[in-house]
Structures are given as structure tokens and as C-alpha cells.
Amino acid sequence: MSTARTGAERYLEARRADPDYEREYQAARRRIGQIDSFIRMLDERRSNLHLSKAELARRADLRPEMVRRLFSAQGPNPTLATLVALTEALELELVAQPRSTKG
């Protein structure tokens, strides 16, 4: 037995039928996925170094609540300055590199 779709689900389905909207939707999903993956990697590194979120905040010279929110919030949106501070505190390099081409 299937459940009835909400008005929001029907609206999104109709919007995604528009190729321009779908293209933007997929681009946004990729960006969100990249941010989520990066944040998970930072948290894994923090855990591997046996650092509490409070200790990481001290090392990065950030407010503890900022670090807690970053690792627990749905859809975090950190600034570049925050990411640089965290990567330095975790002894990582923040490197931009070209995407690999699929061919």
C-alpha cells in the first residue's frame, strides 16, 4: 500500500519536469553532497585524532557552539575561513583541484 504524496511532493515533481529547474536542482544537490562529504571527513579526522568538539574548537580558535553546530546540523553551510581554521587544527590541507574527467 502506497502512501499519499503531500502537496509539497507533488509541487516538487511538477517543478522538476522543467529541464531548467531540474538542472539547477541537480547542481544544488551536488553542492550539498560535497559539503556533507567534506564535513563528514573532518569529523572522522577529529574522531581519529581523539579530539572532542570542544578541543577542536580551542585548537581552531572557534567558538565551541560553532563546531558543535557544524557537525550536528542538517545542511551546514560553513564559511571558507571556518573550514581553513578547522583543516589547520586537524593538520590537513584544504586543496582545490580539478575534477577528474570521465571518459
Residue frames relative to the residue before (quaternion, step in Angstrom):
aa qw qx qy qz dx dy dz
M 1.0000 0.0000 0.0000 0.0000 0.00 0.00 0.00
S 0.2494 -0.7784 0.5583 0.1420 3.58 -0.73 1.01
T 0.4312 -0.6861 0.5199 0.2703 3.52 -1.17 0.60
A 0.5645 -0.5940 0.4529 0.3514 3.53 -1.17 0.58
R 0.4275 -0.6879 0.5231 0.2653 3.56 -1.04 0.77
T 0.4913 -0.6516 0.4970 0.2949 3.50 -1.18 0.68
G 0.6659 -0.4756 0.3869 0.4251 3.53 -1.32 0.19
A 0.6381 0.5303 -0.3270 0.4524 3.58 1.01 -0.78
E 0.6528 0.5031 -0.3177 0.4688 3.61 0.99 -0.78
R 0.6508 0.4970 -0.3204 0.4761 3.59 0.97 -0.77
Y 0.6318 0.5328 -0.3246 0.4600 3.58 1.02 -0.82
L 0.6717 0.4933 -0.3016 0.4632 3.59 0.87 -0.94
E 0.6327 0.5311 -0.3313 0.4559 3.58 0.96 -0.81
A 0.6635 0.4940 -0.3045 0.4722 3.59 0.95 -0.84
R 0.6529 0.5099 -0.3170 0.4616 3.60 0.95 -0.85
R 0.6818 0.5028 -0.2961 0.4411 3.59 0.94 -0.87
A 0.5263 0.6085 -0.4184 0.4215 3.60 1.22 -0.13
D 0.6015 0.5281 -0.3459 0.4895 3.60 1.24 -0.43
P 0.4546 -0.7232 0.4436 0.2712 3.65 -0.55 1.11
D 0.6415 0.5153 -0.3364 0.4581 3.61 0.99 -0.74
Y 0.6533 0.5024 -0.3082 0.4752 3.56 0.94 -0.89
E 0.6602 0.5173 -0.3099 0.4477 3.60 0.89 -0.92
R 0.6284 0.5326 -0.3318 0.4598 3.59 1.00 -0.78
E 0.6804 0.4732 -0.2802 0.4844 3.59 0.92 -0.91
Y 0.6135 0.5508 -0.3336 0.4570 3.57 1.05 -0.79
Q 0.6873 0.4718 -0.2858 0.4726 3.60 0.86 -0.94
A 0.6210 0.5298 -0.3428 0.4649 3.62 1.02 -0.72
A 0.6535 0.4991 -0.3101 0.4772 3.60 0.96 -0.84
R 0.6350 0.5245 -0.3312 0.4603 3.61 0.97 -0.79
R 0.6399 0.5159 -0.3296 0.4645 3.61 0.99 -0.79
R 0.6540 0.5094 -0.3157 0.4617 3.61 0.91 -0.90
I 0.6607 0.4962 -0.3058 0.4731 3.58 0.89 -0.91
G 0.6446 0.5241 -0.3167 0.4577 3.59 0.97 -0.82
Q 0.6496 0.5091 -0.3175 0.4669 3.58 0.98 -0.80
I 0.6514 0.5008 -0.3187 0.4725 3.59 0.94 -0.84
D 0.6589 0.5122 -0.3122 0.4538 3.59 0.86 -0.92
S 0.6562 0.5132 -0.3060 0.4608 3.57 0.93 -0.89
F 0.6613 0.5079 -0.3038 0.4609 3.57 0.94 -0.88
I 0.6570 0.5015 -0.3092 0.4705 3.59 0.93 -0.88
R 0.6364 0.5153 -0.3295 0.4700 3.62 0.97 -0.79
M 0.6392 0.5201 -0.3259 0.4633 3.59 1.00 -0.79
L 0.6462 0.5072 -0.3239 0.4693 3.60 0.96 -0.82
D 0.6717 0.4940 -0.3046 0.4606 3.58 0.91 -0.87
E 0.6227 0.5252 -0.3367 0.4722 3.59 1.04 -0.70
R 0.6408 0.5109 -0.3163 0.4778 3.59 0.98 -0.83
R 0.6256 0.5368 -0.3280 0.4614 3.59 0.98 -0.87
S 0.6710 0.4981 -0.2828 0.4708 3.55 0.93 -0.94
N 0.6600 0.5133 -0.3047 0.4561 3.60 0.95 -0.87
L 0.6871 0.4462 -0.2702 0.5057 3.58 1.16 -0.61
H 0.3979 -0.7457 0.4448 0.2961 3.58 1.36 0.04
L 0.3936 0.6990 -0.4901 0.3409 3.55 1.00 0.92
S 0.3835 -0.6621 0.5819 0.2757 3.55 -1.04 0.72
K 0.6350 -0.5085 0.3995 0.4226 3.55 -1.24 0.25
A 0.6262 0.5361 -0.3339 0.4570 3.58 1.08 -0.72
E 0.6571 0.4954 -0.3141 0.4734 3.61 0.96 -0.82
L 0.6300 0.5169 -0.3366 0.4719 3.58 0.97 -0.77
A 0.6318 0.5267 -0.3337 0.4605 3.59 0.95 -0.82
R 0.6473 0.5077 -0.3251 0.4664 3.62 0.93 -0.84
R 0.6781 0.4985 -0.2960 0.4518 3.57 0.88 -0.93
A 0.7257 0.4162 -0.2284 0.4980 3.57 1.06 -0.77
D 0.3683 -0.7409 0.4726 0.3034 3.58 1.31 -0.10
L 0.4581 0.6385 -0.4626 0.4104 3.54 0.94 1.04
R 0.5736 -0.5647 0.4516 0.3849 3.56 -1.22 0.38
P 0.5612 -0.6336 0.4092 0.3410 3.63 -0.88 0.87
E 0.6529 0.5183 -0.3331 0.4406 3.60 0.94 -0.79
M 0.5907 0.5676 -0.3636 0.4436 3.58 1.13 -0.58
V 0.6790 0.4736 -0.2834 0.4840 3.58 0.93 -0.91
R 0.6358 0.5242 -0.3363 0.4560 3.61 0.92 -0.84
R 0.6640 0.5070 -0.2988 0.4613 3.58 0.92 -0.93
L 0.6316 0.5581 -0.3316 0.4239 3.56 0.95 -0.88
F 0.7612 0.3852 -0.2020 0.4811 3.58 0.90 -0.94
S 0.7512 0.3842 -0.2282 0.4858 3.60 1.16 -0.22
A 0.5946 0.6039 -0.3662 0.3843 3.60 1.15 -0.41
Q 0.4448 -0.6222 0.5664 0.3069 3.49 -1.24 0.56
G 0.8505 0.0733 -0.0671 0.5164 3.59 -0.75 0.99
P 0.0628 0.8112 -0.5786 0.0574 3.61 0.67 0.99
N 0.1090 -0.7810 0.6127 0.0527 3.54 -1.16 0.61
P 0.0179 -0.8495 0.5273 -0.0090 3.60 0.48 1.19
T 0.4871 -0.6213 0.5142 0.3352 3.55 -1.23 0.44
L 0.6400 -0.5124 0.3996 0.4102 3.55 -1.25 0.33
A 0.6227 0.5454 -0.3423 0.4445 3.60 1.01 -0.78
T 0.6418 0.5104 -0.3222 0.4730 3.60 1.01 -0.77
L 0.6620 0.5052 -0.3088 0.4596 3.59 0.92 -0.87
V 0.6361 0.5154 -0.3289 0.4706 3.59 0.98 -0.80
A 0.6557 0.5099 -0.3162 0.4584 3.60 0.88 -0.90
L 0.6799 0.4887 -0.2928 0.4616 3.59 0.92 -0.86
T 0.6668 0.4929 -0.3219 0.4570 3.58 0.87 -0.86
E 0.6315 0.5145 -0.3396 0.4703 3.59 1.02 -0.70
A 0.6674 0.5023 -0.2986 0.4615 3.60 0.92 -0.88
L 0.7114 0.4216 -0.2399 0.5085 3.58 1.16 -0.62
E 0.4360 -0.7251 0.4263 0.3201 3.56 1.35 0.21
L 0.4583 0.6345 -0.4638 0.4150 3.53 0.95 1.05
E 0.3570 -0.6788 0.5880 0.2569 3.53 -1.34 0.25
L 0.2645 -0.7196 0.6194 0.1693 3.53 -1.05 0.82
V 0.0525 0.8295 -0.5434 0.1178 3.55 -0.28 1.31
A 0.2334 -0.7294 0.6255 0.1491 3.54 -0.97 0.90
Q 0.0466 0.7990 -0.5973 0.0504 3.54 -0.87 0.92
P 0.6050 -0.5648 0.4003 0.3934 3.56 -1.13 0.53
R 0.5277 -0.6027 0.4928 0.3399 3.55 -1.15 0.62
S 0.4771 -0.6196 0.5193 0.3448 3.52 -1.13 0.54
T 0.3828 -0.7179 0.5326 0.2332 3.54 -1.01 0.79
K 0.3250 -0.7254 0.5743 0.1957 3.53 -1.02 0.82
G 0.1577 0.8367 -0.5105 0.1201 3.50 -0.71 0.94
